[in-house]
Amino acid sequence: MDMLVVRGGRPLRGIVKVGGAKNAALPIMAAALVAEGTTVLHGVPDLVDVTTLSAVLRSLGAHVERRADGALQITVIDQQPCLADYELVRRMRASVCVLGPLLGRRRRACVSLPGGCNIGHRPIDLHLKGLRALGAEITIERGYVFARADRLRGADIYLGGSFGSTVTGTCNVMSAAIFAEGTTTISAAACEPEVVDLGNMLNAMGARIEGLGTPLLRIEGVSNLHSVEHTIIPDRIEAATLMVAAAITRGELTIENVCSAHLAAVTDVLRATGTEVHFSGSKSFVRSTAAPRPVDVTALPYPGVPTDVQAQLTALLALADGISVVTDKVFPDRFMHIPELMRLGANIRREGASAIISGTNRLSGTCVMASDLRASAALLLASLAAEGESVIRRVYHLDRGYEHLERKLNGVGGDIQRVADDPANMPDSLQLSADELSVPAIDSSDTPPPPKFLRRGESQRIHSHVD
Ligand code: EPZ
């Protein structure tokens, strides 16, 4: 297991490039199961989650290989397998994305329920509601979803839940509905760019989906789809993370391979903090020279502020010159990063789905523990801004969703070392020194006499510090 040793307090300056979107690549890789032939995907990031899903696809009869030019090539060889095993799904809940493609193309699926997650409850009831509406028979036995459909029929489906739309739920239902006889409408569909990217690839394969990017999708069923070459959209969450990195270190970054339209909400928040943000084509210029101004932020489904950027913005606002309130309406419990940010000196109070942040003018390095993907990014950003050295443990969380993030940050002035998680690698500065450990002995000569108990009617002048 690795840990990151971070020497903070230095502004980041330079040019950094964003990779392909993890949350588009995963459902798109799963959707390659619906096509005949070989699907070629460009811009798939080199992530642990991509490796995990590749293993799931291989277990489902697909040949998956990374070409020398970096493209990911997926060829469906055997249409028989339909089991996505717990041992793989438990490593990445997004494996549930194979449910819709399997049901659509093979008319049966057996997918393990994903299980728990550090950012909150992750049900799939809406996924199952949509697939049942298309005619699937679905049962849940021994932790697995068993789905089968002799035929899929178009339906009018409302896919909204208590926390708004569902991203992978929309992906799953859309990937099955493209094979349903007749017309399907999906209202309260997710509008995230990653869902649009999947829909665009399915349409290139021969599907007939209208309304992508709006809450109302209209799908005409088809019987066969052919494979295509497709390029994954840029990762707006990585882009936002790098924008916050520039802001929190009071640096200046040119961030390449971004789509400004996908970053409108984050840009609005950063500008409200006083951070300069400009765009030119697929480049973003982000600069900060002072403490951020306090702002209130609410994470919402797209086009709102992404919940996947909430932790990073919380880290930035820990250094604001005032009080900010960050609320997450998508994952109300997504605050595991708060206790660790407080170890770095942040002053944050949790109130239900909100974090009340009293900004401080400095963070000081220490040892912290990552708990999930975006929390680990937030801790890394905070450590870059903190004085002195920090250590971030359990960085395997980071590797699930960021492609060599510390390498990218070191390329623009960061000082981050990846080392084995071993006490020998703990920086001396994080070891408490002897005199810090020796609590000064109380000198009995200047100890005030214990208070004497007053007898009824007696009085005692209270010693005042003000002479
Ligand atoms: C996707 O997760 C992303 N993952 C998440 O990114 C992202 O945080 C999330 O969308 C919200 O944008 C991938 O795309 C692989 P949801 P998903 O279904 O699809 C509730 C990251 O860090 N809900 O949109 O699982 C759910 O509990 C990851 O990259 C139901 O109630 O999220 C949540 O409160 C973390 N019933 C809300 O809806 C359902 O059937 C949104 O969930 C499904 C969801």
Boltz pocket constraint, residues with backbone or C-beta under 6 A from the ligand:
constraints:
  - pocket:
      binder: B
      contacts: [[A, 22], [A, 23], [A, 24], [A, 26], [A, 94], [A, 119], [A, 121], [A, 122], [A, 123], [A, 124], [A, 125], [A, 126], [A, 127], [A, 128], [A, 161], [A, 162], [A, 163], [A, 164], [A, 165], [A, 166], [A, 167], [A, 168], [A, 169], [A, 194], [A, 307], [A, 308], [A, 329], [A, 330], [A, 331], [A, 373], [A, 374], [A, 401]]
      max_distance: 6.0
